[in-house]
Amino acid sequence: MICNAPVFKALKSFDVKEPTFPSVSTWIETFVEAECTSLERFEVTDAILSSFEIDKKIFLKFFKAQRDNFIFIFSLAFETDWYDFTKLLENLLGEHFECGEIDDSKQKKAVHVHFKTGMRWEYTLRNDLTSLHIP
């Protein structure tokens, strides 16, 4: 399979346009399985609701494995239902990420959500205080 080729592990950018099959989830699982850690950018263009149906543990593993300046971008399709979208986004990112405004002056690992209206959100990893084992 192409995902096992050495060149796959050296990819810097990966774009998925109008994702249906294979799903975004399938691609992320494939990158995790191939142990690809070279990405600087992963973009999902015209993301539909099913684009956010990703196992959050696998997404977190994939996200953490990438470079320090890695950006994952979801550019939403026009017909995205707001209520369903926010539920799926909260399920995927709510536990381990925090939302804020995009600061283009700082290069940091983040998930960006772009809306057709021009609004953009940025999600960055929360500080994980549970790993400190504070009594």
Phi and psi in radians as a Rosetta constraint file:
Dihedral C 1 N 2 CA 2 C 2 CIRCULARHARMONIC -1.040 0.35
Dihedral N 2 CA 2 C 2 N 3 CIRCULARHARMONIC -0.525 0.35
Dihedral C 2 N 3 CA 3 C 3 CIRCULARHARMONIC -1.173 0.35
Dihedral N 3 CA 3 C 3 N 4 CIRCULARHARMONIC -0.308 0.35
Dihedral C 3 N 4 CA 4 C 4 CIRCULARHARMONIC -1.589 0.35
Dihedral N 4 CA 4 C 4 N 5 CIRCULARHARMONIC -0.103 0.35
Dihedral C 4 N 5 CA 5 C 5 CIRCULARHARMONIC -1.224 0.35
Dihedral N 5 CA 5 C 5 N 6 CIRCULARHARMONIC 2.509 0.35
Dihedral C 5 N 6 CA 6 C 6 CIRCULARHARMONIC -0.962 0.35
Dihedral N 6 CA 6 C 6 N 7 CIRCULARHARMONIC -0.619 0.35
Dihedral C 6 N 7 CA 7 C 7 CIRCULARHARMONIC -1.102 0.35
Dihedral N 7 CA 7 C 7 N 8 CIRCULARHARMONIC -0.521 0.35
Dihedral C 7 N 8 CA 8 C 8 CIRCULARHARMONIC -1.104 0.35
Dihedral N 8 CA 8 C 8 N 9 CIRCULARHARMONIC -0.633 0.35
Dihedral C 8 N 9 CA 9 C 9 CIRCULARHARMONIC -1.301 0.35
Dihedral N 9 CA 9 C 9 N 10 CIRCULARHARMONIC -0.167 0.35
Dihedral C 9 N 10 CA 10 C 10 CIRCULARHARMONIC -1.852 0.35
Dihedral N 10 CA 10 C 10 N 11 CIRCULARHARMONIC 0.096 0.35
Dihedral C 10 N 11 CA 11 C 11 CIRCULARHARMONIC -1.045 0.35
Dihedral N 11 CA 11 C 11 N 12 CIRCULARHARMONIC 2.483 0.35
Dihedral C 11 N 12 CA 12 C 12 CIRCULARHARMONIC -1.872 0.35
Dihedral N 12 CA 12 C 12 N 13 CIRCULARHARMONIC -0.477 0.35
Dihedral C 12 N 13 CA 13 C 13 CIRCULARHARMONIC -2.455 0.35
Dihedral N 13 CA 13 C 13 N 14 CIRCULARHARMONIC 2.491 0.35
Dihedral C 13 N 14 CA 14 C 14 CIRCULARHARMONIC -2.505 0.35
Dihedral N 14 CA 14 C 14 N 15 CIRCULARHARMONIC 2.230 0.35
Dihedral C 14 N 15 CA 15 C 15 CIRCULARHARMONIC -2.106 0.35
Dihedral N 15 CA 15 C 15 N 16 CIRCULARHARMONIC 2.380 0.35
Dihedral C 15 N 16 CA 16 C 16 CIRCULARHARMONIC -2.074 0.35
Dihedral N 16 CA 16 C 16 N 17 CIRCULARHARMONIC 2.070 0.35
Dihedral C 16 N 17 CA 17 C 17 CIRCULARHARMONIC -1.767 0.35
Dihedral N 17 CA 17 C 17 N 18 CIRCULARHARMONIC 2.297 0.35
Dihedral C 17 N 18 CA 18 C 18 CIRCULARHARMONIC 0.758 0.35
Dihedral N 18 CA 18 C 18 N 19 CIRCULARHARMONIC 1.158 0.35
Dihedral C 18 N 19 CA 19 C 19 CIRCULARHARMONIC -1.192 0.35
Dihedral N 19 CA 19 C 19 N 20 CIRCULARHARMONIC 2.213 0.35
Dihedral C 19 N 20 CA 20 C 20 CIRCULARHARMONIC -2.379 0.35
Dihedral N 20 CA 20 C 20 N 21 CIRCULARHARMONIC -1.116 0.35
Dihedral C 20 N 21 CA 21 C 21 CIRCULARHARMONIC -2.467 0.35
Dihedral N 21 CA 21 C 21 N 22 CIRCULARHARMONIC 2.232 0.35
Dihedral C 21 N 22 CA 22 C 22 CIRCULARHARMONIC -1.212 0.35
Dihedral N 22 CA 22 C 22 N 23 CIRCULARHARMONIC 2.707 0.35
Dihedral C 22 N 23 CA 23 C 23 CIRCULARHARMONIC -1.279 0.35
Dihedral N 23 CA 23 C 23 N 24 CIRCULARHARMONIC 2.871 0.35
Dihedral C 23 N 24 CA 24 C 24 CIRCULARHARMONIC -1.028 0.35
Dihedral N 24 CA 24 C 24 N 25 CIRCULARHARMONIC -0.713 0.35
Dihedral C 24 N 25 CA 25 C 25 CIRCULARHARMONIC -1.011 0.35
Dihedral N 25 CA 25 C 25 N 26 CIRCULARHARMONIC -0.754 0.35
Dihedral C 25 N 26 CA 26 C 26 CIRCULARHARMONIC -1.084 0.35
Dihedral N 26 CA 26 C 26 N 27 CIRCULARHARMONIC -0.751 0.35
Dihedral C 26 N 27 CA 27 C 27 CIRCULARHARMONIC -1.104 0.35
Dihedral N 27 CA 27 C 27 N 28 CIRCULARHARMONIC -0.769 0.35
Dihedral C 27 N 28 CA 28 C 28 CIRCULARHARMONIC -1.111 0.35
Dihedral N 28 CA 28 C 28 N 29 CIRCULARHARMONIC -0.773 0.35
Dihedral C 28 N 29 CA 29 C 29 CIRCULARHARMONIC -1.035 0.35
Dihedral N 29 CA 29 C 29 N 30 CIRCULARHARMONIC -0.672 0.35
Dihedral C 29 N 30 CA 30 C 30 CIRCULARHARMONIC -1.141 0.35
Dihedral N 30 CA 30 C 30 N 31 CIRCULARHARMONIC -0.753 0.35
Dihedral C 30 N 31 CA 31 C 31 CIRCULARHARMONIC -1.117 0.35
Dihedral N 31 CA 31 C 31 N 32 CIRCULARHARMONIC -0.688 0.35
Dihedral C 31 N 32 CA 32 C 32 CIRCULARHARMONIC -1.118 0.35
Dihedral N 32 CA 32 C 32 N 33 CIRCULARHARMONIC -0.825 0.35
Dihedral C 32 N 33 CA 33 C 33 CIRCULARHARMONIC -1.068 0.35
Dihedral N 33 CA 33 C 33 N 34 CIRCULARHARMONIC -0.657 0.35
Dihedral C 33 N 34 CA 34 C 34 CIRCULARHARMONIC -1.408 0.35
Dihedral N 34 CA 34 C 34 N 35 CIRCULARHARMONIC -0.062 0.35
Dihedral C 34 N 35 CA 35 C 35 CIRCULARHARMONIC 0.992 0.35
Dihedral N 35 CA 35 C 35 N 36 CIRCULARHARMONIC 0.722 0.35
Dihedral C 35 N 36 CA 36 C 36 CIRCULARHARMONIC -1.389 0.35
Dihedral N 36 CA 36 C 36 N 37 CIRCULARHARMONIC 2.131 0.35
Dihedral C 36 N 37 CA 37 C 37 CIRCULARHARMONIC -2.226 0.35
Dihedral N 37 CA 37 C 37 N 38 CIRCULARHARMONIC 0.251 0.35
Dihedral C 37 N 38 CA 38 C 38 CIRCULARHARMONIC -1.656 0.35
Dihedral N 38 CA 38 C 38 N 39 CIRCULARHARMONIC -0.094 0.35
Dihedral C 38 N 39 CA 39 C 39 CIRCULARHARMONIC -1.191 0.35
Dihedral N 39 CA 39 C 39 N 40 CIRCULARHARMONIC 2.437 0.35
Dihedral C 39 N 40 CA 40 C 40 CIRCULARHARMONIC -1.854 0.35
Dihedral N 40 CA 40 C 40 N 41 CIRCULARHARMONIC -0.373 0.35
Dihedral C 40 N 41 CA 41 C 41 CIRCULARHARMONIC -2.696 0.35
Dihedral N 41 CA 41 C 41 N 42 CIRCULARHARMONIC 2.373 0.35
Dihedral C 41 N 42 CA 42 C 42 CIRCULARHARMONIC -2.338 0.35
Dihedral N 42 CA 42 C 42 N 43 CIRCULARHARMONIC 2.084 0.35
Dihedral C 42 N 43 CA 43 C 43 CIRCULARHARMONIC -2.158 0.35
Dihedral N 43 CA 43 C 43 N 44 CIRCULARHARMONIC 2.347 0.35
Dihedral C 43 N 44 CA 44 C 44 CIRCULARHARMONIC -1.953 0.35
Dihedral N 44 CA 44 C 44 N 45 CIRCULARHARMONIC 1.909 0.35
Dihedral C 44 N 45 CA 45 C 45 CIRCULARHARMONIC -1.671 0.35
Dihedral N 45 CA 45 C 45 N 46 CIRCULARHARMONIC 2.416 0.35
Dihedral C 45 N 46 CA 46 C 46 CIRCULARHARMONIC 0.991 0.35
Dihedral N 46 CA 46 C 46 N 47 CIRCULARHARMONIC 0.842 0.35
Dihedral C 46 N 47 CA 47 C 47 CIRCULARHARMONIC -1.097 0.35
Dihedral N 47 CA 47 C 47 N 48 CIRCULARHARMONIC 2.319 0.35
Dihedral C 47 N 48 CA 48 C 48 CIRCULARHARMONIC -1.835 0.35
Dihedral N 48 CA 48 C 48 N 49 CIRCULARHARMONIC 3.002 0.35
Dihedral C 48 N 49 CA 49 C 49 CIRCULARHARMONIC -0.944 0.35
Dihedral N 49 CA 49 C 49 N 50 CIRCULARHARMONIC -0.703 0.35
Dihedral C 49 N 50 CA 50 C 50 CIRCULARHARMONIC -1.126 0.35
Dihedral N 50 CA 50 C 50 N 51 CIRCULARHARMONIC -0.304 0.35
Dihedral C 50 N 51 CA 51 C 51 CIRCULARHARMONIC -1.093 0.35
Dihedral N 51 CA 51 C 51 N 52 CIRCULARHARMONIC -0.419 0.35
Dihedral C 51 N 52 CA 52 C 52 CIRCULARHARMONIC -1.671 0.35
Dihedral N 52 CA 52 C 52 N 53 CIRCULARHARMONIC 0.027 0.35
Dihedral C 52 N 53 CA 53 C 53 CIRCULARHARMONIC -1.515 0.35
Dihedral N 53 CA 53 C 53 N 54 CIRCULARHARMONIC 1.341 0.35
Dihedral C 53 N 54 CA 54 C 54 CIRCULARHARMONIC -2.206 0.35
Dihedral N 54 CA 54 C 54 N 55 CIRCULARHARMONIC 2.400 0.35
Dihedral C 54 N 55 CA 55 C 55 CIRCULARHARMONIC -1.070 0.35
Dihedral N 55 CA 55 C 55 N 56 CIRCULARHARMONIC 2.121 0.35
Dihedral C 55 N 56 CA 56 C 56 CIRCULARHARMONIC -1.156 0.35
Dihedral N 56 CA 56 C 56 N 57 CIRCULARHARMONIC -0.500 0.35
Dihedral C 56 N 57 CA 57 C 57 CIRCULARHARMONIC -1.214 0.35
Dihedral N 57 CA 57 C 57 N 58 CIRCULARHARMONIC -0.716 0.35
Dihedral C 57 N 58 CA 58 C 58 CIRCULARHARMONIC -1.189 0.35
Dihedral N 58 CA 58 C 58 N 59 CIRCULARHARMONIC -0.723 0.35
Dihedral C 58 N 59 CA 59 C 59 CIRCULARHARMONIC -1.073 0.35
Dihedral N 59 CA 59 C 59 N 60 CIRCULARHARMONIC -0.771 0.35
Dihedral C 59 N 60 CA 60 C 60 CIRCULARHARMONIC -1.093 0.35
Dihedral N 60 CA 60 C 60 N 61 CIRCULARHARMONIC -0.752 0.35
Dihedral C 60 N 61 CA 61 C 61 CIRCULARHARMONIC -1.058 0.35
Dihedral N 61 CA 61 C 61 N 62 CIRCULARHARMONIC -0.799 0.35
Dihedral C 61 N 62 CA 62 C 62 CIRCULARHARMONIC -1.060 0.35
Dihedral N 62 CA 62 C 62 N 63 CIRCULARHARMONIC -0.851 0.35
Dihedral C 62 N 63 CA 63 C 63 CIRCULARHARMONIC -1.074 0.35
Dihedral N 63 CA 63 C 63 N 64 CIRCULARHARMONIC -0.848 0.35
Dihedral C 63 N 64 CA 64 C 64 CIRCULARHARMONIC -1.125 0.35
Dihedral N 64 CA 64 C 64 N 65 CIRCULARHARMONIC -0.494 0.35
Dihedral C 64 N 65 CA 65 C 65 CIRCULARHARMONIC -1.304 0.35
Dihedral N 65 CA 65 C 65 N 66 CIRCULARHARMONIC -0.290 0.35
Dihedral C 65 N 66 CA 66 C 66 CIRCULARHARMONIC -1.448 0.35
Dihedral N 66 CA 66 C 66 N 67 CIRCULARHARMONIC 3.008 0.35
Dihedral C 66 N 67 CA 67 C 67 CIRCULARHARMONIC -1.050 0.35
Dihedral N 67 CA 67 C 67 N 68 CIRCULARHARMONIC 2.855 0.35
Dihedral C 67 N 68 CA 68 C 68 CIRCULARHARMONIC -1.119 0.35
Dihedral N 68 CA 68 C 68 N 69 CIRCULARHARMONIC -0.466 0.35
Dihedral C 68 N 69 CA 69 C 69 CIRCULARHARMONIC -1.786 0.35
Dihedral N 69 CA 69 C 69 N 70 CIRCULARHARMONIC 0.329 0.35
Dihedral C 69 N 70 CA 70 C 70 CIRCULARHARMONIC -1.134 0.35
Dihedral N 70 CA 70 C 70 N 71 CIRCULARHARMONIC 2.368 0.35
Dihedral C 70 N 71 CA 71 C 71 CIRCULARHARMONIC -2.162 0.35
Dihedral N 71 CA 71 C 71 N 72 CIRCULARHARMONIC 2.212 0.35
Dihedral C 71 N 72 CA 72 C 72 CIRCULARHARMONIC -1.877 0.35
Dihedral N 72 CA 72 C 72 N 73 CIRCULARHARMONIC 2.161 0.35
Dihedral C 72 N 73 CA 73 C 73 CIRCULARHARMONIC -2.086 0.35
Dihedral N 73 CA 73 C 73 N 74 CIRCULARHARMONIC 2.232 0.35
Dihedral C 73 N 74 CA 74 C 74 CIRCULARHARMONIC -1.857 0.35
Dihedral N 74 CA 74 C 74 N 75 CIRCULARHARMONIC 1.977 0.35
Dihedral C 74 N 75 CA 75 C 75 CIRCULARHARMONIC -1.769 0.35
Dihedral N 75 CA 75 C 75 N 76 CIRCULARHARMONIC 1.979 0.35
Dihedral C 75 N 76 CA 76 C 76 CIRCULARHARMONIC -1.294 0.35
Dihedral N 76 CA 76 C 76 N 77 CIRCULARHARMONIC 2.571 0.35
Dihedral C 76 N 77 CA 77 C 77 CIRCULARHARMONIC -1.326 0.35
Dihedral N 77 CA 77 C 77 N 78 CIRCULARHARMONIC 2.762 0.35
Dihedral C 77 N 78 CA 78 C 78 CIRCULARHARMONIC -1.058 0.35
Dihedral N 78 CA 78 C 78 N 79 CIRCULARHARMONIC -0.687 0.35
Dihedral C 78 N 79 CA 79 C 79 CIRCULARHARMONIC -1.465 0.35
Dihedral N 79 CA 79 C 79 N 80 CIRCULARHARMONIC 0.241 0.35
Dihedral C 79 N 80 CA 80 C 80 CIRCULARHARMONIC -1.155 0.35
Dihedral N 80 CA 80 C 80 N 81 CIRCULARHARMONIC 2.206 0.35
Dihedral C 80 N 81 CA 81 C 81 CIRCULARHARMONIC -1.324 0.35
Dihedral N 81 CA 81 C 81 N 82 CIRCULARHARMONIC 2.123 0.35
Dihedral C 81 N 82 CA 82 C 82 CIRCULARHARMONIC -1.061 0.35
Dihedral N 82 CA 82 C 82 N 83 CIRCULARHARMONIC -0.830 0.35
Dihedral C 82 N 83 CA 83 C 83 CIRCULARHARMONIC -1.100 0.35
Dihedral N 83 CA 83 C 83 N 84 CIRCULARHARMONIC -0.882 0.35
Dihedral C 83 N 84 CA 84 C 84 CIRCULARHARMONIC -1.112 0.35
Dihedral N 84 CA 84 C 84 N 85 CIRCULARHARMONIC -0.676 0.35
Dihedral C 84 N 85 CA 85 C 85 CIRCULARHARMONIC -1.063 0.35
Dihedral N 85 CA 85 C 85 N 86 CIRCULARHARMONIC -0.841 0.35
Dihedral C 85 N 86 CA 86 C 86 CIRCULARHARMONIC -1.147 0.35
Dihedral N 86 CA 86 C 86 N 87 CIRCULARHARMONIC -0.596 0.35
Dihedral C 86 N 87 CA 87 C 87 CIRCULARHARMONIC -1.129 0.35
Dihedral N 87 CA 87 C 87 N 88 CIRCULARHARMONIC -0.801 0.35
Dihedral C 87 N 88 CA 88 C 88 CIRCULARHARMONIC -1.151 0.35
Dihedral N 88 CA 88 C 88 N 89 CIRCULARHARMONIC -0.710 0.35
Dihedral C 88 N 89 CA 89 C 89 CIRCULARHARMONIC -1.138 0.35
Dihedral N 89 CA 89 C 89 N 90 CIRCULARHARMONIC -0.744 0.35
Dihedral C 89 N 90 CA 90 C 90 CIRCULARHARMONIC -1.093 0.35
Dihedral N 90 CA 90 C 90 N 91 CIRCULARHARMONIC -0.707 0.35
Dihedral C 90 N 91 CA 91 C 91 CIRCULARHARMONIC -1.112 0.35
Dihedral N 91 CA 91 C 91 N 92 CIRCULARHARMONIC -0.700 0.35
Dihedral C 91 N 92 CA 92 C 92 CIRCULARHARMONIC -1.317 0.35
Dihedral N 92 CA 92 C 92 N 93 CIRCULARHARMONIC -0.766 0.35
Dihedral C 92 N 93 CA 93 C 93 CIRCULARHARMONIC -1.988 0.35
Dihedral N 93 CA 93 C 93 N 94 CIRCULARHARMONIC -0.311 0.35
Dihedral C 93 N 94 CA 94 C 94 CIRCULARHARMONIC -1.004 0.35
Dihedral N 94 CA 94 C 94 N 95 CIRCULARHARMONIC -0.616 0.35
Dihedral C 94 N 95 CA 95 C 95 CIRCULARHARMONIC -1.328 0.35
Dihedral N 95 CA 95 C 95 N 96 CIRCULARHARMONIC -0.674 0.35
Dihedral C 95 N 96 CA 96 C 96 CIRCULARHARMONIC -1.975 0.35
Dihedral N 96 CA 96 C 96 N 97 CIRCULARHARMONIC -0.113 0.35
Dihedral C 96 N 97 CA 97 C 97 CIRCULARHARMONIC -2.165 0.35
Dihedral N 97 CA 97 C 97 N 98 CIRCULARHARMONIC 2.721 0.35
Dihedral C 97 N 98 CA 98 C 98 CIRCULARHARMONIC -2.153 0.35
Dihedral N 98 CA 98 C 98 N 99 CIRCULARHARMONIC 2.583 0.35
Dihedral C 98 N 99 CA 99 C 99 CIRCULARHARMONIC -1.729 0.35
Dihedral N 99 CA 99 C 99 N 100 CIRCULARHARMONIC 2.507 0.35
Dihedral C 99 N 100 CA 100 C 100 CIRCULARHARMONIC -2.761 0.35
Dihedral N 100 CA 100 C 100 N 101 CIRCULARHARMONIC -3.068 0.35
Dihedral C 100 N 101 CA 101 C 101 CIRCULARHARMONIC -1.418 0.35
Dihedral N 101 CA 101 C 101 N 102 CIRCULARHARMONIC 2.605 0.35
Dihedral C 101 N 102 CA 102 C 102 CIRCULARHARMONIC -1.260 0.35
Dihedral N 102 CA 102 C 102 N 103 CIRCULARHARMONIC 2.251 0.35
Dihedral C 102 N 103 CA 103 C 103 CIRCULARHARMONIC -1.995 0.35
Dihedral N 103 CA 103 C 103 N 104 CIRCULARHARMONIC 1.701 0.35
Dihedral C 103 N 104 CA 104 C 104 CIRCULARHARMONIC -1.204 0.35
Dihedral N 104 CA 104 C 104 N 105 CIRCULARHARMONIC -0.227 0.35
Dihedral C 104 N 105 CA 105 C 105 CIRCULARHARMONIC -1.350 0.35
Dihedral N 105 CA 105 C 105 N 106 CIRCULARHARMONIC -0.298 0.35
Dihedral C 105 N 106 CA 106 C 106 CIRCULARHARMONIC -1.943 0.35
Dihedral N 106 CA 106 C 106 N 107 CIRCULARHARMONIC 2.266 0.35
Dihedral C 106 N 107 CA 107 C 107 CIRCULARHARMONIC -1.636 0.35
Dihedral N 107 CA 107 C 107 N 108 CIRCULARHARMONIC 1.965 0.35
Dihedral C 107 N 108 CA 108 C 108 CIRCULARHARMONIC -2.559 0.35
Dihedral N 108 CA 108 C 108 N 109 CIRCULARHARMONIC 2.796 0.35
Dihedral C 108 N 109 CA 109 C 109 CIRCULARHARMONIC -1.186 0.35
Dihedral N 109 CA 109 C 109 N 110 CIRCULARHARMONIC 2.212 0.35
Dihedral C 109 N 110 CA 110 C 110 CIRCULARHARMONIC -2.801 0.35
Dihedral N 110 CA 110 C 110 N 111 CIRCULARHARMONIC 2.843 0.35
Dihedral C 110 N 111 CA 111 C 111 CIRCULARHARMONIC -1.910 0.35
Dihedral N 111 CA 111 C 111 N 112 CIRCULARHARMONIC 2.199 0.35
Dihedral C 111 N 112 CA 112 C 112 CIRCULARHARMONIC -1.890 0.35
Dihedral N 112 CA 112 C 112 N 113 CIRCULARHARMONIC 2.465 0.35
Dihedral C 112 N 113 CA 113 C 113 CIRCULARHARMONIC -2.101 0.35
Dihedral N 113 CA 113 C 113 N 114 CIRCULARHARMONIC 2.087 0.35
Dihedral C 113 N 114 CA 114 C 114 CIRCULARHARMONIC -1.916 0.35
Dihedral N 114 CA 114 C 114 N 115 CIRCULARHARMONIC 2.281 0.35
Dihedral C 114 N 115 CA 115 C 115 CIRCULARHARMONIC -1.804 0.35
Dihedral N 115 CA 115 C 115 N 116 CIRCULARHARMONIC 2.655 0.35
Dihedral C 115 N 116 CA 116 C 116 CIRCULARHARMONIC -1.097 0.35
Dihedral N 116 CA 116 C 116 N 117 CIRCULARHARMONIC -0.371 0.35
Dihedral C 116 N 117 CA 117 C 117 CIRCULARHARMONIC -1.310 0.35
Dihedral N 117 CA 117 C 117 N 118 CIRCULARHARMONIC -0.176 0.35
Dihedral C 117 N 118 CA 118 C 118 CIRCULARHARMONIC 1.769 0.35
Dihedral N 118 CA 118 C 118 N 119 CIRCULARHARMONIC -0.214 0.35
Dihedral C 118 N 119 CA 119 C 119 CIRCULARHARMONIC -1.226 0.35
Dihedral N 119 CA 119 C 119 N 120 CIRCULARHARMONIC 2.481 0.35
Dihedral C 119 N 120 CA 120 C 120 CIRCULARHARMONIC -2.394 0.35
Dihedral N 120 CA 120 C 120 N 121 CIRCULARHARMONIC 2.406 0.35
Dihedral C 120 N 121 CA 121 C 121 CIRCULARHARMONIC -2.043 0.35
Dihedral N 121 CA 121 C 121 N 122 CIRCULARHARMONIC 2.651 0.35
Dihedral C 121 N 122 CA 122 C 122 CIRCULARHARMONIC -2.205 0.35
Dihedral N 122 CA 122 C 122 N 123 CIRCULARHARMONIC 2.326 0.35
Dihedral C 122 N 123 CA 123 C 123 CIRCULARHARMONIC -2.021 0.35
Dihedral N 123 CA 123 C 123 N 124 CIRCULARHARMONIC 2.239 0.35
Dihedral C 123 N 124 CA 124 C 124 CIRCULARHARMONIC -2.139 0.35
Dihedral N 124 CA 124 C 124 N 125 CIRCULARHARMONIC 2.744 0.35
Dihedral C 124 N 125 CA 125 C 125 CIRCULARHARMONIC -1.100 0.35
Dihedral N 125 CA 125 C 125 N 126 CIRCULARHARMONIC 2.396 0.35
Dihedral C 125 N 126 CA 126 C 126 CIRCULARHARMONIC -1.262 0.35
Dihedral N 126 CA 126 C 126 N 127 CIRCULARHARMONIC 2.737 0.35
Dihedral C 126 N 127 CA 127 C 127 CIRCULARHARMONIC -1.240 0.35
Dihedral N 127 CA 127 C 127 N 128 CIRCULARHARMONIC 2.192 0.35
Dihedral C 127 N 128 CA 128 C 128 CIRCULARHARMONIC -1.577 0.35
Dihedral N 128 CA 128 C 128 N 129 CIRCULARHARMONIC 1.591 0.35
Dihedral C 128 N 129 CA 129 C 129 CIRCULARHARMONIC -1.266 0.35
Dihedral N 129 CA 129 C 129 N 130 CIRCULARHARMONIC -0.356 0.35
Dihedral C 129 N 130 CA 130 C 130 CIRCULARHARMONIC -1.174 0.35
Dihedral N 130 CA 130 C 130 N 131 CIRCULARHARMONIC -0.421 0.35
Dihedral C 130 N 131 CA 131 C 131 CIRCULARHARMONIC -1.301 0.35
Dihedral N 131 CA 131 C 131 N 132 CIRCULARHARMONIC -0.214 0.35
Dihedral C 131 N 132 CA 132 C 132 CIRCULARHARMONIC -1.426 0.35
Dihedral N 132 CA 132 C 132 N 133 CIRCULARHARMONIC -0.218 0.35
Dihedral C 132 N 133 CA 133 C 133 CIRCULARHARMONIC 0.955 0.35
Dihedral N 133 CA 133 C 133 N 134 CIRCULARHARMONIC 0.891 0.35
Dihedral C 133 N 134 CA 134 C 134 CIRCULARHARMONIC -1.344 0.35
Dihedral N 134 CA 134 C 134 N 135 CIRCULARHARMONIC 2.224 0.35
